[in-house]
């Protein structure tokens, strides 16, 4: 048996007493998977990793950490993309939320309550026999956790039908949270916010709703252990169509016109630049700028055909041409968020960095051109096989613009080049008044760096009131 190379973490015995020894590791080798997310940000080695099985165990660990002044950081599915929270390397208590995976389906009230560690795939599996789904996000389907999405991405994540239904925060009815002092609160007019109600039904009454304080917070104000979310009936008819757009300007013209309709004809809509790694193998070599994918979900065939025609009329107005059969297939499998190819892409993705951001629709074309110019301004892309692929998703008054950065090499030099490239785009986004969608680690520090003095002061006051000992994800949001 291999001998330990260091003493146990200072709280090893006490944490083992709370959760059981088999759910605690503090050996350096076993901690390696907890040190980094899927991105190329530098990792941070925790001092101990714990897999609690319930909210009460997390609360006890948090209370213990407060007594000892030991920092807590959190891990969901490991696909964060924003870098892990620094805290105090070598001393952090890393809470792995994977065992908090219960799922309670409530069809009469059109909701589902899930543990913070429940995966998207298992939530869908639980709802599918009833003919429903949770309109959370497309992926990463097999690894992303409910709380990781809710706390770690702006708007609690971009939902499967984000182009027509908005971000995921609109689907969340309430959350259960362990506060930094170990207290437990349930938001959304449920337990703790209403002593006469034992579960969450709506968040519009019983005084101010605190749900949004914890969404997109990265865990700085508390740890989400349970989420209650609306559920949606599976569509009776689902159709799709693809188009190839000649120019970047044409892509924006199509999105602007379709998204301004009184009733947008699509359920979801996304445009990929032709050189995007998801599209290029399907389309092959072409002079066109991008591929547009549309999905339509309706109650009957006639309505679906009407909506497809509305989409086609606008696309052809701006010179777009129908896609090939492979693109049509990709539209059905890629734009719906319910088909296997999307799940597999998320499952098989490799390390990457991304400039995924939201910007007001009226200036989004100008903004995106500037983002691509920021990429072009960084030398060394060819030497490090670094590429960028743009995608566009309309979302009401704003557009979601994403640029995925990938390297063909996995050398230290290529990884550093990717980090330098990301920093150039992050600075541009901040200077333009927006930021990357990821709310963890390095991204949170860039976002907080652009806060006004008054806003930063307010956030600091909230943090101090909830976390006087500064143990919960210290350093996140520069707090």
KOLPA-365527 format. One record per residue (C-alpha): x, y, z; residue in three letters. Coordinates in pm, whole numbers, padded with zeros to 5 digits, always signed. Layout:
XYZALA
...
***
This chain:
+00000+00000+00000UNK
+00129+00345-00092UNK
+00224+00556+00209UNK
+00081+00902+00258UNK
+00313+01187+00166UNK
+00157+01439+00406UNK
-00051+01463+00718UNK
-00429+01458+00696UNK
-00616+01785+00649UNK
-00676+01961+00980UNK
-01050+01884+00964UNK
-01023+01532+00824UNK
-01145+01346+01133UNK
-01427+01592+01206UNK
-01553+01583+00844UNK
-01534+01202+00836UNK
-01755+01199+01145UNK
-02017+01403+00955UNK
-02029+01225+00617UNK
-01847+00895+00666UNK
-01484+00816+00588UNK
-01555+00669+00242UNK
-01681+01007+00120UNK
-01369+01201+00218UNK
-01029+01218+00041UNK
-00725+01430+00116UNK
-00445+01237-00051UNK
-00270+01451-00313UNK
-00315+01197-00593UNK
-00689+01158-00527UNK
-00733+01536-00520UNK
-00597+01591-00873UNK
-00943+01560-01044UNK
-01072+01835-00815UNK
-00799+02084-00901UNK
-00923+02204-01241UNK
-01236+02244-01453UNK
-01264+02179-01828UNK
-01092+02507-01922UNK
-00721+02581-01947UNK
-00720+02813-01648UNK
-00454+02718-01396UNK
-00582+02469-01141UNK
-00599+02502-00763UNK
-00531+02198-00546UNK
-00776+02170-00255UNK
-00674+02043+00085UNK
-00961+01796+00117UNK
-01256+01685-00098UNK
-01588+01581+00054UNK
-01898+01419-00098UNK
-02185+01509+00135UNK
-02515+01327+00091UNK
-02767+01586+00207UNK
-02824+01951+00290UNK
-02786+01885+00662UNK
-02437+01738+00618UNK
-02332+02043+00416UNK
-02469+02272+00687UNK
-02267+02085+00952UNK
-01949+02110+00741UNK
-02004+02483+00690UNK
-02050+02538+01064UNK
-01731+02341+01130UNK
-01541+02545+00870UNK
-01660+02865+01035UNK
-01524+02760+01373UNK
-01184+02685+01219UNK
-01179+02965+00958UNK
-01133+02710+00680UNK
-01237+02815+00324UNK
-01501+02624+00129UNK
-01517+02588-00249UNK
-01761+02381-00450UNK
-01762+02140-00746UNK
-02052+02032-00964UNK
-01992+01844-01289UNK
-01648+01992-01359UNK
-01757+02162-01685UNK
-01752+02513-01544UNK
-01520+02671-01800UNK
-01436+02967-01576UNK
-01161+02818-01362UNK
-01201+02690-01006UNK
-01229+02931-00714UNK
-00887+02999-00561UNK
-00965+03035-00192UNK
-00658+02905-00006UNK
-00479+02642-00218UNK
-00390+02333-00020UNK
-00637+02421+00259UNK
-00971+02452+00078UNK
-01256+02219+00164UNK
-01388+02114-00177UNK
-01753+02012-00160UNK
-01840+01766-00438UNK
-02220+01793-00483UNK
-02258+01472-00685UNK
-02444+01274-00417UNK
-02719+01536-00386UNK
-02900+01384-00681UNK
-03257+01319-00565UNK
-03539+01394-00810UNK
-03902+01446-00703UNK
-04152+01479-00989UNK
-04477+01668-00919UNK
-04692+01645-01232UNK
-05013+01797-01079UNK
-04821+02115-00999UNK
-04603+02107-01314UNK
-04272+02113-01130UNK
-03975+01900-01037UNK
-03752+01932-00731UNK
-03395+01813-00776UNK
-03083+01793-00568UNK
-02806+02036-00656UNK
-02593+01751-00789UNK
-02856+01599-01019UNK
-02739+01570-01381UNK
-02939+01700-01676UNK
-02959+01352-01823UNK
-03103+01195-01508UNK
-03358+01477-01471UNK
-03476+01417-01828UNK
-03484+01042-01765UNK
-03711+01095-01464UNK
-03951+01323-01654UNK
-03964+01148-01991UNK
-04207+00871-01887UNK
-04457+01140-01788UNK
-04421+01323-02121UNK
-04243+01629-01973UNK
-03898+01785-01970UNK
-03718+02056-01774UNK
-03626+02346-02001UNK
-03288+02401-01837UNK
-02994+02389-02080UNK
-02876+02167-02364UNK
-02556+02054-02199UNK
-02306+01931-02108UNK
-02584+01676-02082UNK
-02426+01392-01886UNK
-02206+01592-01650UNK
-02356+01936-01580UNK
-02538+01959-01248UNK
-02854+02152-01168UNK
-02690+02373-00906UNK
-02374+02416-01113UNK
-02582+02567-01391UNK
-02801+02775-01161UNK
-02509+02925-00970UNK
-02234+02920-01228UNK
-02373+03076-01546UNK
-02542+03409-01605UNK
-02920+03380-01604UNK
-02880+03034-01447UNK
-02787+02903-01792UNK
-02921+02935-02146UNK
-03224+02707-02167UNK
-03291+02449-02439UNK
-03533+02691-02603UNK
-03357+03007-02490UNK
-03441+03190-02815UNK
-03813+03176-02733UNK
-03828+03109-02356UNK
-03534+03307-02219UNK
-03266+03208-01969UNK
-03312+02931-01715UNK
-03370+03165-01419UNK
-03721+03217-01555UNK
-03790+02844-01509UNK
-03662+02823-01148UNK
-03932+02857-00883UNK
-03707+02853-00578UNK
-03391+02709-00424UNK
-03272+02561-00096UNK
-02944+02717+00014UNK
-02691+02657+00290UNK
-02581+03005+00395UNK
-02216+03077+00483UNK
-02293+03050+00856UNK
-02452+02707+00817UNK
-02814+02819+00830UNK
-03050+02675+00568UNK
-03302+02887+00377UNK
-03558+02800+00110UNK
-03656+03081-00127UNK
-03964+03116-00346UNK
-04258+03124-00102UNK
-04174+02781+00029UNK
-04044+02655+00364UNK
-03859+02927+00560UNK
-04026+03201+00356UNK
-04375+03079+00455UNK
-04427+02878+00774UNK
-04762+02746+00647UNK
-04629+02600+00323UNK
-04412+02289+00304UNK
-04293+02319-00055UNK
-04237+02569-00335UNK
-04528+02659-00563UNK
-04453+03016-00674UNK
-04207+03290-00592UNK
-04423+03597-00652UNK
-04571+03640-00301UNK
-04477+03624+00069UNK
-04255+03929+00051UNK
-03932+03989-00141UNK
-03803+03685-00325UNK
-03435+03607-00257UNK
-03396+03344-00530UNK
-03202+03564-00770UNK
-02948+03652-00500UNK
-02811+03299-00525UNK
-02854+03238-00899UNK
-02539+03320-01098UNK
-02356+03395-00770UNK
-02096+03121-00810UNK
-02160+03016-00452UNK
-02028+03335-00296UNK
-02345+03395-00094UNK
-02443+03034-00022UNK
-02449+02683-00163UNK
-02755+02573-00361UNK
-02845+02220-00252UNK
-03194+02188-00404UNK
-03384+02347-00692UNK
-03753+02350-00777UNK
-03815+02409-01148UNK
-04110+02430-01382UNK
-04161+02142-01622UNK
-04286+02158-01981UNK
-04491+01906-02184UNK
-04301+01732-02462UNK
-04407+01881-02796UNK
-04651+01686-03013UNK
-04486+01801-03336UNK
-04123+01895-03380UNK
-03978+02018-03709UNK
-03656+02184-03814UNK
-03498+02362-04107UNK
-03148+02481-04190UNK
-03017+02767-04403UNK
-02676+02875-04524UNK
-02619+03250-04494UNK
-02383+03434-04729UNK
-02251+03705-04495UNK
-02225+03798-04130UNK
-02454+04094-04192UNK
-02719+03866-04346UNK
-02707+03642-04038UNK
-02780+03940-03816UNK
-03053+04074-04045UNK
-03232+03740-04022UNK
-03203+03723-03643UNK
-03311+04083-03593UNK
-03623+04047-03808UNK
-03733+03707-03676UNK
-03673+03795-03311UNK
-03876+04118-03346UNK
-04195+03941-03453UNK
-04489+03955-03213UNK
-04470+03576-03189UNK
-04130+03442-03284UNK
-04187+03151-03525UNK
-03909+02931-03386UNK
-03877+02744-03058UNK
-03501+02775-03081UNK
-03263+02936-03325UNK
-02886+02935-03350UNK
-02632+03032-03612UNK
-02285+02879-03636UNK
-01999+03029-03830UNK
-01896+02781-04099UNK
-01550+02735-03951UNK
-01699+02643-03613UNK
-01577+02294-03523UNK
-01937+02169-03478UNK
-02044+02264-03830UNK
-01738+02237-04052UNK
-01731+01854-04073UNK
-02098+01854-04176UNK
-02091+02134-04433UNK
-01747+02086-04581UNK
-01573+02360-04779UNK
-01792+02659-04868UNK
-01764+03032-04920UNK
-02074+03103-04711UNK
-02041+03271-04373UNK
-02260+03055-04153UNK
-02522+02788-04106UNK
-02857+02872-03944UNK
-03045+02604-03752UNK
-03410+02643-03652UNK
-03641+02418-03452UNK
-04018+02449-03428UNK
-04231+02279-03162UNK
-04609+02285-03202UNK
-04933+02105-03119UNK
-05013+02015-03479UNK
-04858+01975-03822UNK
-05035+02273-03981UNK
-04906+02519-03724UNK
-04554+02381-03759UNK
-04565+02425-04138UNK
-04686+02785-04104UNK
-04395+02867-03875UNK
-04142+02696-04100UNK
-04269+02906-04391UNK
-04237+03228-04188UNK
-03874+03139-04113UNK
-03804+03050-04474UNK
-03951+03376-04609UNK
-03723+03587-04388UNK
-03412+03378-04456UNK
-03459+03388-04832UNK
-03528+03762-04817UNK
-03165+03810-04710UNK
-03012+03571-04962UNK
-02991+03258-04748UNK
-03022+02918-04916UNK
-03159+02592-04781UNK
-02901+02373-04613UNK
-02801+02026-04727UNK
-02957+01710-04573UNK
-02676+01684-04318UNK
-02745+02037-04198UNK
-03117+01965-04179UNK
-03034+01664-03964UNK
-02807+01880-03748UNK
-03085+02136-03712UNK
-03320+01872-03576UNK
-03053+01722-03354UNK
-02872+02041-03258UNK
-03128+02316-03222UNK
-03386+02126-03020UNK
-03180+02032-02717UNK
-03364+01702-02697UNK
-03171+01500-02952UNK
-02877+01268-02907UNK
-02611+01456-03103UNK
-02625+01751-02864UNK
-02584+01522-02568UNK
-02290+01341-02726UNK
-02114+01665-02828UNK
-02131+01787-02471UNK
-02011+01454-02336UNK
-01715+01434-02571UNK
-01603+01797-02559UNK
-01237+01866-02491UNK
-01082+02150-02287UNK
-01172+02490-02424UNK
-01214+02856-02336UNK
-01511+03062-02446UNK
-01626+03418-02492UNK
-01996+03352-02441UNK
-02171+03676-02362UNK
-02495+03871-02397UNK
-02525+04210-02564UNK
-02813+04444-02660UNK
-02954+04330-02991UNK
-02933+04668-03169UNK
-02550+04688-03145UNK
-02470+04321-03126UNK
-02327+04299-03480UNK
-02080+04580-03412UNK
-01992+04421-03078UNK
-01932+04077-03228UNK
-01708+04214-03503UNK
-01502+04377-03229UNK
-01481+04047-03043UNK
-01348+03872-03353UNK
-01103+04160-03401UNK
-00981+04103-03046UNK
-00908+03743-03139UNK
-00723+03848-03455UNK
-00512+04098-03257UNK
-00339+03826-03056UNK
-00025+03690-03231UNK
+00064+03322-03239UNK
-00261+03152-03339UNK
-00107+02961-03628UNK
+00193+02845-03425UNK
-00033+02714-03148UNK
-00312+02582-03375UNK
-00563+02808-03199UNK
-00899+02860-03366UNK
-01219+03049-03292UNK
-01572+02955-03391UNK
-01860+03203-03361UNK
-02221+03122-03281UNK
-02525+03347-03237UNK
-02851+03289-03048UNK
-03125+03555-03034UNK
-03273+03604-02688UNK
-03540+03872-02691UNK
-03389+04214-02620UNK
-03036+04073-02624UNK
-02832+03840-02841UNK
-02610+03563-02708UNK
-02279+03577-02890UNK
-02034+03298-02832UNK
-01683+03246-02957UNK
-01534+02909-02864UNK
-01154+02907-02845UNK
-00977+02576-02903UNK
-00619+02469-02949UNK
-00496+02181-03160UNK
-00209+02123-02919UNK
-00196+02041-02549UNK
+00149+02179-02479UNK
+00215+02426-02197UNK
+00288+02692-02459UNK
-00043+02634-02640UNK
-00236+02638-02313UNK
-00076+02968-02211UNK
-00151+03112-02555UNK
-00517+03016-02508UNK
-00523+03189-02168UNK
-00364+03503-02318UNK
-00617+03501-02601UNK
-00906+03462-02356UNK
-00777+03758-02154UNK
-00779+03982-02464UNK
-01144+03898-02531UNK
-01237+03929-02164UNK
-01092+04280-02156UNK
-01285+04375-02469UNK
-01609+04239-02325UNK
-01556+04429-02001UNK
-01474+04753-02186UNK
-01798+04710-02385UNK
-02004+04674-02068UNK
-02061+04299-02070UNK
-01869+03986-01974UNK
-01836+03616-02027UNK
-02141+03419-01917UNK
-01948+03200-01676UNK
-01980+03320-01317UNK
-01698+03130-01152UNK
-01329+03172-01086UNK
-01136+03404-01314UNK
-01447+03518-01499UNK
-01605+03646-01177UNK
-01297+03856-01106UNK
-01309+04015-01451UNK
-01678+04092-01407UNK
-01630+04239-01059UNK
-01341+04450-01188UNK
-01593+04651-01393UNK
-01842+04712-01111UNK
-01911+05071-01016UNK
-01786+05171-00668UNK
-02142+05181-00532UNK
-02230+04841-00676UNK
-01909+04687-00546UNK
-01977+04834-00202UNK
-02329+04692-00199UNK
-02206+04346-00298UNK
-01940+04367-00029UNK
-02200+04456+00233UNK
-02415+04158+00133UNK
-02111+03928+00145UNK
-02005+04061+00486UNK
-02355+04023+00629UNK
-02395+03665+00508UNK
-02033+03553+00544UNK
-01864+03752+00825UNK
-01576+03501+00847UNK
-01517+03508+00471UNK
-01506+03129+00428UNK
-01750+03077+00138UNK
-01566+03073-00197UNK
-01323+03346-00085UNK
-01194+03564-00367UNK
-01493+03499-00592UNK
-01617+03832-00736UNK
-01313+03989-00562UNK
-01512+03962-00237UNK
***
